[in-house]
């Protein structure tokens, strides 16, 4: 007779938390604006937009805008804040 230990299922991943500015930058970019256009709309520098996008990409574990867009659409529970975008 062989005893098997119970292994609980893995816990769901923690939701991704984005800052207010990261959400705002993501929203503007998702509207189709370039980094420079987003910078102009938000009264920030292009470099600041790219900094926030880099943080978003790291948190979403993606490499570019298209992947970020797909991840938010396919996994809305992972980023509850992104649903409003």
C-alpha positions, -999 to 999 in steps of 0.1 A, spaced: 0 0 0 14 34 -10 5 66 7 3 97 -13 6 131 4 -21 157 -4 -7 185 -24 -30 216 -24 -35 233 -57 -12 263 -64 -26 296 -52 -37 320 -79 -12 347 -87 -15 379 -69 -32 407 -89 -9 431 -107 -9 466 -91 -2 496 -113 2 531 -101 -23 558 -112 2 572 -136 10 538 -151 -27 533 -157 -31 567 -173 -1 562 -196 -14 528 -205 -48 542 -213 -34 569 -236 -12 544 -254 -40 519 -258 -59 547 -276 -33 545 -303 -10 574 -293 27 573 -297 50 579 -267 55 615 -279 18 621 -284 11 606 -249 37 629 -235 21 659 -251 -14 649 -239 -2 642 -203 22 672 -201 52 649 -195 84 642 -213 86 613 -238 113 597 -215 88 598 -186 62 580 -207 87 554 -217 98 550 -180 62 543 -169 56 520 -199 88 501 -189 74 496 -154 41 484 -169 58 460 -191 78 446 -162 47 442 -141 27 426 -169 57 405 -179 55 416 -215 80 433 -239 59 458 -259 25 476 -263 9 449 -283 17 422 -257 5 445 -229 -28 451 -247 -33 414 -253 -24 405 -217 -49 430 -203 -77 418 -226 -70 381 -221 -64 382 -184 -86 410 -169 -85 393 -134 -47 396 -133 -49 434 -135 -83 445 -121 -73 482 -125 -68 477 -162 -104 467 -168 -114 504 -168 -89 511 -196 
